[in-house]
Every structure is written in structure tokens, then in C-alpha cells.
Amino acid sequence: MAKRIQVVLNQDVRKLGKSGDLVEVAPGYARNYLVPKNMAVRATKGAISLVEIRKEKERQRLLAEKEEAQSRKIALETIGRFTVRKQVGEEDAIFGTVTDREVVEVILEATGQEIDRRGITVPDIGKLGFYTAEIKLHPEVTASVEIQVAPL
């Protein structure tokens, strides 16, 4: 059988790996496709050390992102309660519902923090009262804030 060689990918290759991965491929695949299209380079000591440096930088960046999300979580949970004002009908029923956009606006107004609305989970709100919303700041960091629905 043919011997396999190691290459370092310069970009994501479907069904093979992501950029920076060290993979083993058939020599012809590397020589005729990956290397000429600049999708990979042969795995040398220098290339492997560059990959390790790149991975360490990426790990540091992800760690800094997580720490920043933790500090934002602490800031949000310190404030704890945000008030959304809605028009009210009979028996404390509100017109419409409280949306994630309204929660983002209230948080931005109160703290100055920009939050992605797609990361907010707001329960179904139909009446005045207190509700808990979940805000996903990072894949591993979720903050819980209390939303108070009050009349205009």
C-alpha cells in the first residue's frame, strides 16, 4: 500500500479538517491537489511549530472572550432587574408581548452594554409582573436577569 504523508492545512477542507490541522493524506492527493491549490503545506518542524503557536494564540483569545463574558454576566446580575413599560388593558393584560428587542433596548439604556438579541430567551409574557430572562453571553456563560413589566 501507498505510504501516507502529513500536511498542515492552510484552510478548511471539507471532510478532511480545519485550517491549522495536521492531517495524514495520500501522497498523490497532497502533491496534485492540496499543495498546488495552496490548501496545505508539507508538515515540517517549522510548519508544525507555527501551528502550535497559532493554536496557543487562539486558545488565549477564547479565554479572554470567556473572561469578558463573565465580567458582563456579573455586571448584568448586579443590576438584576430591568423594567419594560407596556400599554395595559383589563386585568393587567398587556397589549402585545415583550420581545427580545425590547429587552436589548432596556439593557442598553441601563448599562450601555450591547447584547445580541438572538442570545436572549424571554418567556411568554402577557401580563404585568416579574419574569426571568436568560441571556447567553458566551457558549459557556449565561446570565439570568429579572424583567419587570410595568404600565406606561
C-alpha positions as CSV (number, residue, x, y, z in Angstrom):
1,M,0.0,0.0,0.0
2,A,1.0,3.6,-0.5
3,K,2.6,5.5,2.3
4,R,0.7,8.4,3.8
5,I,2.2,11.8,4.4
6,Q,1.5,14.5,6.9
7,V,0.4,18.0,5.8
8,V,-0.7,21.1,7.6
9,L,-3.9,22.6,6.2
10,N,-3.9,26.3,5.3
11,Q,-7.7,26.5,5.1
12,D,-10.7,24.4,5.9
13,V,-11.0,21.3,3.7
14,R,-14.4,19.5,3.7
15,K,-14.2,16.0,5.1
16,L,-10.5,16.5,5.9
17,G,-10.1,19.1,8.6
18,K,-9.9,22.8,9.6
19,S,-7.3,25.3,9.0
20,G,-4.2,24.6,11.0
21,D,-4.9,20.9,11.5
22,L,-2.2,18.3,11.0
23,V,-3.6,15.5,8.8
24,E,-2.4,12.4,7.0
25,V,-3.3,12.1,3.4
26,A,-2.2,10.1,0.3
27,P,0.9,11.4,-1.3
28,G,-0.8,12.0,-4.7
29,Y,-3.7,13.9,-3.0
30,A,-1.2,16.2,-1.3
31,R,1.1,16.6,-4.3
32,N,-1.6,17.0,-7.0
33,Y,-4.4,18.8,-5.3
34,L,-3.8,20.3,-1.8
35,V,-0.3,21.8,-2.2
36,P,-0.8,23.3,-5.8
37,K,-4.0,25.0,-4.7
38,N,-2.3,26.3,-1.5
39,M,-4.7,24.4,0.7
40,A,-1.9,22.7,2.6
41,V,1.8,22.6,3.1
42,R,4.0,19.6,3.9
43,A,4.4,19.1,7.6
44,T,7.9,20.2,8.6
45,K,9.2,21.1,12.1
46,G,8.8,24.8,11.2
47,A,5.2,24.4,10.0
48,I,4.2,22.3,13.0
49,S,5.7,24.9,15.4
50,L,3.8,27.6,13.6
51,V,0.6,25.6,14.0
52,E,1.3,25.2,17.7
53,I,1.9,29.0,18.1
54,R,-1.4,29.7,16.2
55,K,-3.3,27.3,18.4
56,E,-2.0,28.9,21.6
57,K,-2.9,32.4,20.4
58,E,-6.4,31.1,19.5
59,R,-6.7,29.5,23.0
60,Q,-5.7,32.8,24.6
61,R,-8.2,34.7,22.6
62,L,-11.0,32.3,23.5
63,L,-10.0,32.5,27.2
64,A,-10.1,36.3,27.0
65,E,-13.5,36.2,25.4
66,K,-14.9,34.0,28.1
67,E,-13.4,36.2,30.9
68,E,-15.0,39.3,29.3
69,A,-18.4,37.4,29.1
70,Q,-18.0,36.5,32.8
71,S,-17.5,40.2,33.7
72,R,-20.5,41.2,31.6
73,K,-22.6,38.5,33.4
74,I,-21.5,39.9,36.8
75,A,-22.5,43.4,35.7
76,L,-25.9,42.3,34.5
77,E,-26.7,40.2,37.5
78,T,-25.5,43.0,39.9
79,I,-28.2,45.3,38.4
80,G,-30.5,42.3,38.4
81,R,-33.8,43.9,37.4
82,F,-34.8,45.8,34.3
83,T,-38.1,47.4,33.7
84,V,-40.1,47.3,30.4
85,R,-43.0,49.6,30.1
86,K,-46.0,48.4,28.1
87,Q,-49.6,49.6,27.5
88,V,-52.0,47.8,29.8
89,G,-55.6,46.7,29.3
90,E,-58.1,45.0,31.6
91,E,-56.9,42.7,34.4
92,D,-53.3,43.7,34.0
93,A,-53.1,42.2,30.5
94,I,-50.6,44.0,28.2
95,F,-51.1,44.9,24.6
96,G,-48.7,42.7,22.5
97,T,-45.8,40.9,24.2
98,V,-42.3,41.7,25.5
99,T,-39.8,40.9,22.7
100,D,-36.1,40.3,22.9
101,R,-35.5,43.6,21.1
102,E,-37.3,45.5,23.9
103,V,-35.1,43.7,26.5
104,V,-32.0,44.6,24.5
105,E,-33.0,48.2,24.4
106,V,-33.7,48.3,28.1
107,I,-30.4,46.7,28.9
108,L,-28.5,49.1,26.5
109,E,-30.2,52.1,28.1
110,A,-29.4,50.9,31.7
111,T,-25.9,49.6,31.3
112,G,-24.6,50.7,27.9
113,Q,-23.9,47.0,27.0
114,E,-24.6,45.8,23.5
115,I,-26.2,42.4,23.7
116,D,-27.0,40.1,20.7
117,R,-30.8,39.7,20.7
118,R,-30.5,36.2,19.4
119,G,-28.9,35.2,22.7
120,I,-31.9,36.2,24.8
121,T,-34.6,33.8,25.9
122,V,-37.7,35.7,27.0
123,P,-40.6,33.7,28.5
124,D,-44.2,34.3,27.1
125,I,-45.3,37.5,28.8
126,G,-48.9,38.5,28.7
127,K,-49.5,40.3,32.0
128,L,-47.8,42.7,34.3
129,G,-45.3,41.2,36.7
130,F,-41.8,39.8,37.1
131,Y,-40.2,37.4,34.7
132,T,-36.8,35.8,34.4
133,A,-34.9,36.1,31.1
134,E,-31.8,34.1,30.1
135,I,-29.0,35.9,28.2
136,K,-26.4,33.8,26.6
137,L,-23.2,35.9,26.5
138,H,-20.8,33.1,25.5
139,P,-21.3,29.4,24.8
140,E,-20.3,28.6,28.4
141,V,-21.7,31.8,30.1
142,T,-25.4,32.5,30.7
143,A,-26.8,35.3,32.8
144,S,-30.2,35.4,34.4
145,V,-31.9,38.8,34.7
146,E,-35.3,39.7,36.1
147,I,-37.6,41.6,33.8
148,Q,-40.3,43.7,35.4
149,V,-43.3,44.5,33.1
150,A,-44.9,47.8,34.3
151,P,-47.6,50.0,32.9
152,L,-46.8,53.1,30.9
